[in-house]
Amino acid sequence: MACSGSEVSPIPPVSLCENSPDALCLRWRVPEEPILRYHLFFGPGIAQLNRHKVVEVPELEKIKDPKLGPLFCYRLASPPKGRFYLSIQAENEYGRSKPTKPFRLSFTPNHVSK
């Protein structure tokens, strides 16, 4: 059985992590069902998500946004410089969710845009 019902919802804006100009803070909604880990796929194009990072849930910071509710925050150290695309996929004991539609990010040290 696949990771049903656990759609990953990235929250804009992606931002620079405080005290770390060489990292991005990625935020997404905490799902209702338990998740074991997330898979981050990124690369220079939508069809070239050739870098893969596995993030266990204990590595995530859980924050409470007054408008959006509980969010996970992950510090992606040394993201690709320049424009790149990112997709996130959740995994639980039953398998993996459908990956998010890749979204475009642009990173230069001390500056990030979506």
N, C-alpha and C positions, 0 to 999 in steps of 0.2 A: 504494500500500500504506500503510495506516495505521501509526501508531507502535505496533506490536504488542508486547506483553509489557512495556510500560513503564507500569505502574500507579503512580501517585503515592500515596505513603502518608504523610500528615501525621502527625507525632509530637506527641502532647500531652506536656506542656502547652506552649501557646504562651506566651511570656514577654516581659516588657519587656526591651529591650536595655539592657545595662549602660551607664551614663553618658548615657542618652538616655531621659528619661521620656516623650517624645512619639513613641516608635516601638515596634513589636512585632517580636520575633524569631520568625520562622516556621521550623520545622524539618521536614524530610522525608527519607526514606531515599534514598540515592544508588542509582539503578537500575543494573542490570548492563550495559545497552546504552548507547551514547553518546547524549546528549541535546544539542540545540543551544540550546534556550531553554525557559522555562516561562511559562505564561500564568496570571496570578492574576486571578480574577473575584471582585468583592465588591460588596455593596450591602445595602440595608436589609431585604431578604427573600429567601427561597429563589428565588422567581421574579423577583427584581429585582436580579440581579447585574449592575448597569449600569456599574460601574467596571472597567476592564481595565488591567492593568499587565503589560508584557512584560519578563521578566527573563532576560538572557543568562547562560549558565552562568559566564562569568568574573566576573560580579557576585556570585556566591554564595561564601560561605565554606564550605569542606569541613572538617568536624570528625569525630573518631573517638570514638564513645560506647562505653564498655567493654561495655555490654550489648546495644546496638542495632546496633553496627557503624558504617560510614560514613554520615554525615548531611550534607545541605546545610542551611545556615542563611542566611536572608535577612532583612535589616532593612527592614521596611515602615515608611517614614517617614510621619508624619501620617496614621495610619489613621483611618477614620471614628470619630467619638466616639459613644459609646453602643453599643447592640447592632447587630451586622451579621453577615452571612454571607459565607463565603469558599469558593471552589472553586479547585483547582489542576489545570492540564493541562500535560502534557509535549509537546514537539515535537522530532522528529528529522528526518532527511533524507527520510523516507517519509511524514511527515504528523504529525497530532496524536493523542495518546492520548485515551481516554475521560476526561472531567473527573471529579474526585473528587466524591463526594456533598457538597453544601454543608454546612459545619459552622458552628455559631453561636459567635461571639466577642462579648465586651463589653469596650469600651475606654474608660477615662477616664484622663487624664494621671496618671501615678504609680500606676495600678492596672489590672490586666487579669484577666479571668476567662473561663472556658470554659463 
